[in-house]
Amino acid sequence: MSTRSCPEKLSFADIIGLWPSRATFAADLNVKVSRVHKWAGNAGIPARFYLAILKAAATRKIALSADQLCRAAAMPVEDLAPDADEGASESTEEIGCTADLRWSA
């Protein structure tokens, strides 16, 4: 199985979409699928699940970093809206995470 890579800037819905299905993502985190639907629907993923997500991604050979999770959490609301105004100024600073966490499956 090859490693699947993903772009630098992802929303939580994009991150969930890296899994084969929302049901698979839910099973990997031991949560109900209804919770994953809420997370993907702009509720966001609580930070307490980040470690489990990173471990599950490593197990599934999905190239997802702690930095990408942090960036998704720090993404301005304007970036999440499909009809966002192209010329809108960002109201938050870009926040980067420097942790490089890797696990072997």
Secondary structure, DSSP 8 states (H G I E B T S, - for coil): ---EE--SS--HHHHHHTSS-HHHHHHHHT--HHHHHHIIIII---GGGHHHHHHHHHHTTEE--HHHHHHHHH--HHHHSTT--TT---SS-------------
